Amino acid sequence: MSHPAVQLGTFPTPVEPAPRLAAALGLGSEDLWIKRDDLTGLGGGGNKIRKLEWTLGAALAEGADTLVTTGAPQSNHARLTAAAAARTGLEAVLVLRGSPGWSHSGNLALNGLLGARLAWAGEVDQAGLNAAAAEVCGRLRETGARPALIPFGGSSTLGARGYVQCGEELRTQVPGLRTAVVALGSGGTMAGLVAALGTESVLGVDVGALADPSAAVTEFAGPLTAEKVTADRLRVRRDQVGSGYAALTGPVAEALRLAARTEGVVLDPTYTGRALAGLAAAVRDGDVRPGEKTVFVHTGGLPGLFGHAEAVASAEEAAGAYGV
């Protein structure tokens, strides 16, 4: 490794027991813990900080003065890339799907507060988004800037090193851990956990960000572990995507209410809400069982809740009326 990681977050993050949530899911009161990676500190917190410590370290080592990355309009990774750039005195350009005026809330509001510039790529697929980011980098170089392109979701073998560290924290914090449950988006978070804990100990819940997230996990995890990581050995659930990445499903809406009302923990509708819905389904079908230690990895994303009109409406409608 030719460069050091940059310290951006506050680690180790705490692990908290969740007995009321465990009981509601059908687990024993001492079976379930929550790894609070929403409490990583910088820019509103979340899992992307662990990855950015490594990818930003590489960018600084290469002499970059501008960070460029990609994402959906409510991307948590884009928001935290902007925060990391602000922390280290760099510029940030965020290349997002869609067009101006899509929203003015949630992560988009924080992007502006953090000083990021936005480049809207239109309604493009991942290849189109990557091409738009490459074009932005080219234009920046023409002006004399030194851009570093941070990968989608911060996910790469390098970025996954941050979640190797998280897995090592979990080994110490929860001895005898059987399953760590985590949202599976761009693949880097699950890859690092797999490298640290093994394929049998990590359950990823697909959120619909990639057509083949298992391929991303195997690509990123392989160089980090002696274990042979192949797609068929991964524990991945793909039953919580619904009609697509941006959609709010019934099970996810219920998961948001359940976490909030049993433990006072707020999840988001895209990542952690789907992860908890996946955990609930895994308990029902016996993949996660009572008597085994399970950790729900809370990867953050709260600002995305406020940028998701359907989720906000669902939460408002769930409030009970007080009558005398």
C-alpha positions, 0 to 999 in steps of 0.5 A: 500500500503506497499511501495512508488512509485519511482519518475522517470518522470516529471509530470504533462505532458502538454496538447496541443491544436491540431486545424489543426489535429482536422480540418483534422479529421473532428472535430472542431478546439477547440475539440482536445487536445494532452496529451504529455505523450511522454514527461515524461523524462527518457530514451526517454520518454513514458507511461511506466514510469508512471507504472514503478514508481509503479512496481519499487517501489515494487521491491526496497521494496523487496530488488531487485538488478536486473530488469527482464522484457519481450517484443518484440524486439522493446519494449518501456517498455523494453527500459524504464525498462533499463533506470529505472534500470540505474537511480536507480543503478540496473541491467536489463535483458530484455527477448525478442522474436526472436534471436540475430541479429534481428536488431541493431536500435531503442529501441535495440540500446538504450537498449545497451546504457543503459547497459541492458543485452538481453536474446533472447527467440526465436519465442515463444508466450506469455506463452513461453516468460513468461516461458523464463523470469521465467527461467532467474530469476531462473538462476539469483538467482542461482548466488546470484542475487535478481531479480524482474520480472516486468510484460509484458508492465509494466501492472498490477493493481499496474502499472495501478496506474500510469495512474490513476494519468494521468486521474486525470491530465486530469480532471484538464487540460481538464474540460468537457473531453468527450473521451480520446483516447489511444493505447491498448496494454498490458492493464495497461494504458487504465485500469488506465484511465478507473479507473480515468475517467470511462468506457464511457470516454476512447476509447482504440485502440487495437494494437494486442499485446494480444489476448484479451486486454479487459480482461486485462483492466477489470482485472487491472482496477477492483480493482482501481475503485468502478465502475463495469468494464466489457468487454462489458462496455469498448469502444475498437476498434479492427479495426486497427490491420491489419495483426498483431502487427508488421505490418504497415497498410495503415491507420497507415502510413497515421496517421503518416503523418497526425500528423507530417504534421498538428501539427509537432508531431511524432508518432510511427507505432505500438502504437500511429499511430494505436491510431490516425488511430482509432481516425480517424475511430471513427470520421468517424463512429460517435463514436467521434463527433464534439463539444465534447472535445477529448484528444489523449493520446500520449504514446511515442514510437518514437525509435520504428519508427527507428527500423521499416524498413517498417515505415522508408521506407514509411516515406522516400518515402513520402518526396516530390521532389523539382524541379525547 
